[in-house]
């Protein structure tokens, strides 16, 4: 049991290293050996340059690995930090109920808390009280996170939260209701929402977001003008 616990601790430490908070300065882009033919290669390298994400100690990026909800939260906060200074020790300006499954000593607690009171409506987390940090973030959840991020950045810059269309909106074959509205909006916003692996007409809303698409979607939103 002690050996298994050690393995788990090493895994957590490695994951935290790849998503650790970086200072707000440009980092030289890396060419990871496992993204040479990846459709998102340029955007992954831009994400590294901006300090949004790092590779793993073995020198790889692991583009097809899924992204957890807490990893996505950290990446998004780091993206915001590349545009404006994020003070993770800043006190909430409104009452926030801490998530029951994000203890105060968790590696991502500051980023999750910051997002909770900066991007999400009052009461987020009140119904269940949980964030589910280790759950894979789905592609539709990721796009919703990024939409809120883009609106927050635009509000800070211009006072307006409306995201202006830059592309013709896409109608995906496998979404409906709110997901359809969201993906159409964010596909028209610099293709933040795009087909699975950039091919076909499926968005795959419930599929776990991969590290390559996550980095690309965040960079697209960050650079959209």
C-alpha positions, 0 to 999 in steps of 0.5 A: 500500500505504501508503494502504491501511495508513493506512485500516486504522489509522484503522479500528482506531483508530475501533473502539478508540474505540467500545470504549475502557475507560471510568472507573467512573462513570455517563455520560449516555445518548445517543439515537443516530439509528440506534436510534430504532426499535430493539427494544433502544433502552432497553438500549443507552442503559442500556449507554451510561449504565453506561459499557459501550459508546460510540457512534462519532465520527459520532454513530451506534451502528451497532446491526446491526454485528457484534461481534468477540470482543475487542470483546465481551471489552472490553464485558464487562469494562466491565460488570463494572467498573460493578459492582465495580472492575476492576484491569486491571494486577492480576497473575494469581492462577494461571498463565496462558499468554498467547494467541499471537494477542493481543500485549502491545501490542494495544488489548484485551490487558488485558481479554482477559487479565483475563477469561482468568484470572478467568472461564475454567477453567484451561487455556483457550487451552492447546489452540490457544493462540489467542483469535481476537480479530478473529473475530465472536463468535457469539450462542452464544459471547456467551451463554456469556461472559455466563453466566460473567460473571453467575456470577462477579459472583454469586460475588463478591456471595454466594459462590454461582454458581447463577443463579436462574430469573426467567422461564420457560425458552425452547426454541429450534427451532435448538439442541441438546445443550450449546447447548440447555442453555445457552440454556434456562438463560440465557433463564430468567435475565432473557432474556439468551438471546432469539430472534433480533431478539426474534421467533419461536423461532430463536436463531441460535446461529452468527450473529454477535452484533450490537451491539444484542443484545450490549449488551442481553444484557449489561445484562439479565445485569447487572441481573438480580435 
